[in-house]
Amino acid sequence: MTARPTTDNGWSTHRGWIALAVGYQWFYNGANFLAFKVAGNALHPLMVATLRFSLAALIVLPFAMARWRRSPASLPELGGAVLVGVMMLVASQALAIWGTHFLPAGVVAVFGLSSPLFLALFAWAVLHQPLTGRQIAGVAVGFAGLVLMGWTSASLALG
């Protein structure tokens, strides 16, 4: 008897773990945006982002220093880290926290969790990885949902 070649890439055998991870992300990010909404009403939204990342930096600092002693980063690595840090602080979290100041926390959380849509498009456009029909349908439905939610939220806020 010969062994049949398998095309299983491991995803189908770990669906429970994947569902658990997605559920955790939904809860975690939903709680984050609720906290952003509450804190953003007490402090300036950009102050909330600054405090959040400052606290995270203090927690990560000992690990970063231990890694630095083992293997110092090169100049390009430092430049990349600075770019990613600024993008995370300004373009990601600060805008999300600022958004919770004007929109319901749930709406902002959904927009914040839309990154898989953009990652799928990035993989297709930049990495030239083809999308299956199901993936294209999922991205289309996801973007349609974002447009509908944004449109509905904006019209309720304006009107």
C-alpha positions, -999 to +999 in steps of 0.1 A: +000+000+000+014+034-009+009+065+011-014+091-005+001+125-008-016+150+015-024+186+008-033+193+044-014+224+055-023+220+092-051+245+093-079+219+091-064+199+120-062+230+143-096+246+136-105+246+173-073+265+182-080+289+154-115+295+166-103+300+201-076+325+189-102+345+168-126+345+198-098+358+221-090+385+196-126+396+193-129+398+231-095+414+236-099+441+210-135+447+220-124+453+255-096+475+243-119+498+224-144+500+253-114+510+275-104+536+249-139+550+249-139+554+287-104+567+290-108+589+260-137+607+277-115+614+307-082+622+290-072+635+255-073+605+231-036+610+221-026+610+258-044+576+262-023+562+233+009+577+248+002+562+282-007+528+268+025+525+248+047+540+275+034+513+299+040+486+273+075+499+267+083+497+304+072+461+305+091+451+274+123+471+282+140+444+303+135+418+275+148+442+249+179+450+269+186+413+274+183+408+236+205+438+229+233+424+251+232+391+232+230+406+197+229+444+192+206+456+164+220+469+132+213+504+120+187+492+094+170+472+121+168+502+144+154+523+116+127+497+109+119+495+146+115+532+148+093+532+117+071+504+130+068+521+164+058+554+150+033+538+127+018+518+155+015+548+178+004+574+153-014+556+125-028+527+144-036+532+180-039+570+181-063+571+153-083+542+168-085+559+202-094+592+185-121+574+165-137+561+197-141+597+207-166+602+179-180+567+171-194+540+192-166+517+206-181+487+189-179+503+154-143+513+160-135+478+172-150+463+140-129+487+119-098+478+140-104+441+134-106+446+097-068+441+092-072+406+077-090+422+048-061+445+042-036+416+047-053+395+021-052+424-004-015+430+005-007+394-001-024+395-034-011+429-046+024+429-032+034+393-027+015+381-058-003+353-039-035+344-057-068+346-038-093+318-041-129+325-049-139+320-013-112+345-002-123+371-028-159+366-016-149+370+020-129+402+014-158+416-007-184+409+020-160+422+047-155+455+029-192+458+021-199+454+058-173+480+067-188+505+042-223+498+054-213+501+091-193+533+084-221+548+063-248+540+089-227+553+118-217+585+100-253+592+091-265+586+127-237+608+140-245+636+116-280+634+118 
